[in-house]
Amino acid sequence: MRRRVIRSPREQHSTREQHNTDRTARGRPVAHDTGWAGNARAAVGCALLLLVLLLAVDTSAGTISGPRGALWATLAVLLFVVLWPAKVTAGPGRLSSRGLLVERRVRTDRLTSVHWSDGVSQRLVLRDENGGRVEIDARVLVANPELWHLLDTDARAATAAGTLSHGVMALRQLSERVDRETALTVFKVSGVE
């Protein structure tokens, strides 16, 4: 027969803290993009909706065939691949972005450069001493304060260590944007607007 050990609340809290520390030490993410699941469902929904609409139009026109159905399915899969969001996770000293096929990692406490990518959407490009490179949509960091806090803390450490030589201005711009969005959210929630 197995005896049940009864612990005081203080011992239970200490055990939980140790468990959380162990999870961090084993490399599991401490923070992640909380909107990822919704964005992934939206990508699947948009692809399925496109496929259903194309098949419905083709069927109602009486022009449906095997090759045309395969073409519509290919277009739906292509839309799915384009819309699939990267899953961003972070922990002390690390940040990763996992797409459908590739996971990219960067050591945030050993960053060498941070800059904005050229393109339609604003993406932050992070590079580390080991050659790691990650691109993150700025909206992910704005919407997830835990991710931003971990990145900001490690970037400050990299700046203090002298490894982060390019990109302090990009981080400052992002910090101002996060602060502005946070203030707007607080005002909306409190009804001040």
Secondary structure as UniProt FT lines:
FT   HELIX           9..25
FT   TURN            26..27
FT   STRAND          31..32
FT   TURN            34..35
FT   HELIX           36..61
FT   HELIX           66..83
FT   STRAND          87..91
FT   TURN            92..93
FT   STRAND          94..98
FT   STRAND          103..106
FT   HELIX           108..110
FT   STRAND          111..116
FT   STRAND          123..128
FT   TURN            129..130
FT   STRAND          133..137
FT   HELIX           138..143
FT   HELIX           145..161
FT   HELIX           168..190
//
